[in-house]
Amino acid sequence: MSDGPDLDALPAIPRDREGPVFAAPWEAQAFALAVRLHERGCFTWREWTDALAAEIGAARERGDTATGYYEHWLSALETLVAAKGLASREDLRRRRDEWDRAVRATPHGRPIELGRGREPGGPRG
């Protein structure tokens, strides 16, 4: 699976002539993570596009028109990572909660550090 991702298989992806475009750094990071996991053989690009299409389709069925493309991307990535056994849903939830606490504990204009806002006695890392 060393070939690069087929962006034509993702017609809704925000892009310009040079490739994907991102409104925030986390979007680029989520994109890169999916590409890297594909390149490492964790899943095929077809599995990825199917997971993303299923996520977007489920959102549409719920009448969700407000969720952004890369929020769907991240949700699909979490689903596929859990389905492949790369991380459990609980691990993903715990890490998301750690980041949420760190964001809320970080003063405006300062870099977010994952350890900020850590629950006392909580797991490290």
N, C-alpha and C positions, 0 to 999 in steps of 0.2 A: 504494500500500500504506500509506496514511496511517491506515487504521483500526487500532484497538488490537487486542491479542491476544485471541482467543476462549478464555478460560480453561475454558469448558465442553468444549472439545476436548481438555482435559488432565484427565480425571476423577481421576487419581491424585495430582494436585498437592496438597501440604499447604496447607490454607487454612482460614480461619475465615469468618465472615460478611462481613468487610471485604475479604477478598482473600487472596493468598498469604501464608504465614507461613514464616519462616526461622529455623533454629537457630543460624546463624552468619553473620557479615557476608559471607563469600565466596559464600554461597548467594544472597543478595540481589543481589550484584554479577553473578553468572553469569546470574541471571534477567533483570536489567536489560540486560545485554549482548545476550542473545538477542532481547529485545523491541526494543532499539535497532537492531540489525542488520536485523530485520524491517521496522521503520518506515523505515529508509533504503533499503529495496528490495533488500537483499542476498539475501533469500529470502522465499518466501511463508509464511504461517502454516501452511498445509497441508504444505509441505516440512518445516517445523520439527517439526510433530507427527508426521509420518511418520518423521523421523530419530530422534526421541525414542522412539517406539514400537518402532522397530527395535532401538535400543540396549537398551531394557528387555527386549524379547523375546529377544535374543541372550543376555543375562545369565541369564534364566530357563532357557533351553535348556542353559546351562552349569551349571545348578544353583546359581547365585549368588543367595543370599537375603540376604547381608550388606551389599551395596552400597546406600548410601542414594540416595534419589530425586534429589537434586541432584548427586550424583556421576555418575549416569546422564545428568543434564541437561548437565553439563560435558563428558562424553565425547561425547555426541551433538552438542553445539555444536562441539567440535573437529573431529569428522568432517565436519559440514556446511560449516564454514569452509574446510577443506582441499578438499572436493569442489567448492566454488564458486570456488576459486582465490583466496580472500581472504588466505590465509596457507598456507604449505607445512607439511606434517607436520614437516619438519626445523625450521622456524621455531618451531612450537608446542613441539616437544620441547626446543629450546634455551632457550626462555623458561621452560618449566616447570623445567628444570634450574637456571636462574639464580635463580628464586624459591626452589627447594629449598635451594640453597647459602646464599642470603640468610637464610632462616629459621634454618638451623643456625648461622649466624654471628652471629645477633642475640641479645644477652643478654636474659634473661627480663624482661618488663615494658617493654622498649624498642620503639619503632616499627620495623617491618621496612623496611629500605631496600634496594632492588633491587641497588645496587652492592656491598653487603656480601657478602663471600665470592666475589667475582668472580675467575675464573681469571686469572692473570697473562697479559697479552697477549690476553685474550679480547675478543670484539666488545663494543662499548658500545651499550647500548640494546636 
